[in-house]
């Protein structure tokens, strides 16, 4: 259930980011008065979706040590979804700027290396280290997500 919701939210965010320039550059009529309102509505929708994702990350922080396997499965799902989002976003960025694409790739590689280390730590976590390890893992997921969203907003 959660992964479908997160995927839906991610897809909607990607659609909003990709569609924004289309609405902003629309020249179908000479009257551009509604373009700004449309842009603001898209930005508002993207912010709302981002808030929902942030709330889901907050919920992930509630996993107990006894739920370690469920947490690791959740992290794996999130990683897959972020990877798909990265693939889509990087294609869009690459079409606009090779330099921006290289910067995004470097930031993504750093974020995924950090996430991989955090997952390794989570797998090896004890009950005593669980809260810190879990916090670091969620932070690594958030960093990877931010890498994508920052690159999209820089377009």
C-alpha positions in Angstrom: 0.0 0.0 0.0 2.7 2.5 1.0 4.9 1.9 -2.0 1.9 2.4 -4.4 1.1 5.7 -2.7 4.8 6.8 -2.8 5.1 5.8 -6.4 1.9 7.7 -7.2 3.1 10.8 -5.4 6.5 10.6 -7.1 4.9 10.2 -10.5 2.7 13.2 -9.8 5.7 15.3 -8.7 7.6 14.3 -11.8 4.6 15.2 -14.0 4.3 18.6 -12.3 8.0 19.3 -12.8 8.0 18.2 -16.4 4.7 20.0 -17.2 5.7 23.3 -15.5 7.7 24.6 -18.4 5.0 23.7 -20.9 2.4 25.7 -19.0 4.8 28.6 -18.4 5.8 28.8 -22.1 2.3 28.4 -23.5 1.5 30.9 -26.2 -1.8 29.6 -27.4 -3.4 33.0 -26.8 -2.0 36.4 -26.5 -3.4 36.6 -22.9 -0.9 35.2 -20.6 -2.7 36.2 -17.4 -3.6 32.6 -16.5 -0.1 31.3 -16.9 1.1 32.6 -13.6 -1.9 31.1 -11.8 -1.3 27.7 -13.5 2.4 27.8 -12.5 1.5 28.6 -8.9 -1.1 25.8 -8.8 1.5 23.3 -10.1 4.0 24.5 -7.5 1.4 24.2 -4.8 0.5 20.7 -5.8 4.2 19.7 -5.9 4.7 21.2 -2.4 1.7 19.3 -1.1 3.0 16.0 -2.5 6.4 16.7 -1.1 4.8 17.3 2.3 3.0 13.9 2.0 6.3 12.2 1.2 8.0 13.9 4.2 5.2 12.6 6.4 5.8 9.1 5.1 9.5 9.4 6.0 8.4 10.6 9.5 6.3 7.4 9.8 9.3 5.3 8.9 11.2 6.7 11.9 8.7 4.8 14.0 9.9 1.3 13.0 11.1 -0.6 16.1 14.2 -2.9 16.3 11.8 -5.8 16.1 10.6 -4.5 12.8 14.1 -4.3 11.3 13.3 -6.6 8.4 10.2 -4.6 7.5 12.2 -1.4 7.7 14.9 -2.8 5.4 12.2 -3.9 2.9 10.7 -0.4 3.1 14.1 1.2 2.5 14.6 -1.1 -0.5 11.3 -0.1 -2.0 12.1 3.6 -1.5 15.5 3.1 -3.1 14.0 1.5 -6.1 11.5 4.3 -6.5 14.2 6.9 -6.1 16.3 5.1 -8.7 13.4 5.2 -11.2 12.9 8.9 -10.4 16.6 9.6 -10.9 16.5 7.8 -14.3 13.6 10.0 -15.5 15.0 13.2 -14.0 18.5 12.6 -15.3 17.2 12.2 -18.8 15.4 15.5 -18.6 18.4 17.3 -17.2 20.8 15.7 -19.7 18.6 17.0 -22.6 19.0 20.6 -21.2 22.6 20.7 -20.0 25.4 18.2 -20.0 27.1 20.1 -17.1 24.0 20.0 -15.0 23.7 16.2 -15.8 27.3 15.6 -14.6 26.6 17.6 -11.4 23.4 15.6 -10.8 25.2 12.3 -11.5 28.0 13.1 -9.0 25.5 14.2 -6.3 23.4 11.1 -6.9 26.5 8.8 -6.8 27.5 10.4 -3.5 23.9 10.0 -2.1 23.6 6.4 -3.1 27.0 5.5 -1.7 25.9 7.0 1.6 22.6 5.2 1.4 24.4 1.9 0.7 26.6 2.4 3.8 23.5 3.3 5.9 21.7 0.1 4.7 24.7 -2.0 5.6 24.8 -0.4 9.0 21.0 -1.0 9.4 21.5 -4.7 8.6 24.2 -5.0 11.2 22.4 -2.9 13.8 21.8 -4.1 17.3 19.0 -3.0 19.6 21.4 -0.5 21.2 22.4 1.2 17.9 19.0 0.8 16.2 17.7 4.4 16.7 20.9 6.1 15.4 21.2 3.7 12.5 17.6 4.1 11.5 17.9 7.9 11.7 21.0 7.8 9.5 19.3 5.5 7.0 16.2 7.8 6.7 18.5 10.8 6.4 20.4 9.1 3.5 17.1 8.4 1.8 16.1 12.0 2.2 19.4 13.2 0.8 18.9 11.0 -2.3 15.4 12.4 -2.7 16.7 15.9 -2.3 19.4 15.3 -4.9 16.7 14.6 -7.4 14.4 17.4 -6.4 17.2 19.9 -6.4 18.3 18.9 -9.8 14.8 19.2 -11.2 14.3 22.6 -9.7 17.6 23.8 -11.2 16.3 23.0 -14.7 
